Amino acid sequence: MFKAKVYVTTKANVLDPQGAAVQQALHTMGYAAVDDVRIGKYMELSFDTADRAQAEAELEQMCKQLLANPVVEDYRYELED
């Protein structure tokens, strides 16, 4: 049994309107030192796979095919036994 933590964020060169709105709100609240805000997604998946290499290969495919849009998003993951 493996547990994966997947982090998905917009690529640095892609406009993030949600992040810009949060940044503006923080500035309004007096947090002027905040230079940039990027909004992302966090997911936890548990799955039963034979070995770690297979788990990583399946997780990579999940990210590329469904969990992230590789055109505008970057992703990373942590895989735990």
C-alpha positions in Angstrom: 0.0 0.0 0.0 1.4 3.4 -1.0 0.3 6.9 -0.1 1.0 9.8 -2.5 0.9 13.5 -1.8 0.5 15.4 -5.1 1.1 19.1 -5.4 -0.1 20.9 -8.6 0.7 24.6 -9.3 0.4 26.8 -12.4 3.6 27.3 -14.3 5.6 30.4 -13.5 4.9 31.9 -16.9 1.1 31.4 -16.7 -1.2 34.1 -15.4 -2.7 33.1 -12.0 -5.8 35.4 -11.4 -6.6 33.7 -8.1 -3.1 34.3 -6.9 -3.2 37.9 -8.0 -6.5 38.4 -6.1 -5.1 36.9 -2.9 -1.9 39.0 -3.3 -3.9 42.2 -3.7 -6.0 41.3 -0.6 -2.9 40.7 1.4 -1.5 44.1 0.4 -4.8 45.7 1.4 -4.5 44.0 4.8 -1.1 45.6 5.2 1.2 42.7 4.1 3.0 44.7 1.4 6.1 42.5 1.5 4.2 39.7 -0.3 5.7 39.7 -3.8 3.8 36.8 -5.4 1.1 34.3 -4.7 0.4 31.2 -6.7 -2.7 29.1 -6.0 -2.5 25.4 -6.4 -4.0 22.0 -5.6 -3.1 19.4 -3.1 -4.3 15.8 -3.3 -3.7 12.6 -1.3 -4.1 9.2 -3.0 -3.8 5.8 -1.5 -3.3 2.8 -3.8 -2.2 -0.8 -3.7 0.5 -1.6 -6.1 3.1 -4.4 -6.2 6.3 -2.4 -5.9 7.6 1.2 -5.6 8.8 1.4 -9.2 5.3 0.4 -10.4 3.7 2.9 -8.0 5.9 5.7 -9.3 5.1 4.8 -12.9 1.4 4.7 -12.2 1.5 8.0 -10.3 3.4 9.7 -13.0 0.7 8.6 -15.5 -2.1 9.7 -13.2 -0.5 13.2 -13.0 0.0 13.5 -16.7 -3.4 12.2 -17.7 -5.8 13.6 -15.1 -4.4 15.3 -12.0 -2.5 18.1 -13.7 -2.7 19.8 -17.1 1.0 19.7 -18.2 0.4 22.6 -20.7 -0.2 25.1 -17.9 0.6 23.3 -14.6 3.6 21.8 -12.9 3.3 18.9 -10.5 5.4 17.1 -7.9 4.7 14.3 -5.6 5.9 12.5 -2.5 5.4 8.7 -2.3 5.3 7.0 1.0 5.1 3.2 1.8 
